[in-house]
Amino acid sequence: MDKVLDNFFVFEGLDGSGKSTQLHLLGDKLRSRGFNVETTFEPTDNAIGRVVRQVLRREIVTTPQALALLYSADRHDHLYNSDYGIEKKTKEGTIVLSDRYFYSSFAYQTVQLDFDYVKAINNYPHPRCVIYLDASVSLCMERINSRGDVKELFEKEEYLKCVKENFEKAFRALPEGVKLIRIPAIMNEIEASELVFNEIEGYINL
Ligand code: TYD
């Protein structure tokens, strides 16, 4: 049986899909209803996550396999660290919202590596719901280009096309206890956030 962590909700989507905006809108809405909420993200800003970001900025060059292992190590710490781990927080009654989780590894790392390998190194509990910001590759590329920053490792049209297909494969394999909430990224931000809130409300279990 796949393990599911109660009160853990994950936002997924391509770079530039608007998932961070939706995550913060949901966090604000839940807090205004009196819930204790923490927002977080992967790669994290803890020690291992900082190494991952150096790889993304091309300051460190490594292999796709080593990068997949770094994402996984960062995730293990994110989940189980005795100070700030997600598992501990959710068990204490906090709702945790994460910007990305292992579905991103299933989508991005499997462009270069075997799905079974990436799955094997990500043997972690599922969240209760996955909120997927479903955006076209061209919309995401437009947003990435308009930021004007130096492009990170995976911010390329051809790569993101494969990533989008891989997200679909990963979601087809979701276990029964995990709810997928698909949000069209072209939707008005406020309407989208109401939709997300209405969908997840029934899955809060404090
Ligand atoms: P993120 O900071 O979420 O990028 P953005 O804000 O542009 O959406 O993630 C950084 C990059 O890391 C992004 O290209 C997706 C990639 N990534 C993976 O390849 N595997 C993973 O497991 C995770 C969590 C992220």
Residues whose N, C-alpha, C, O or C-beta is under 5 A from the ligand:
A	BS01	TYD	L14 D15 G16 E42 P43 Y71 R100 Y101 S104 S105 Y108 Q109 F154
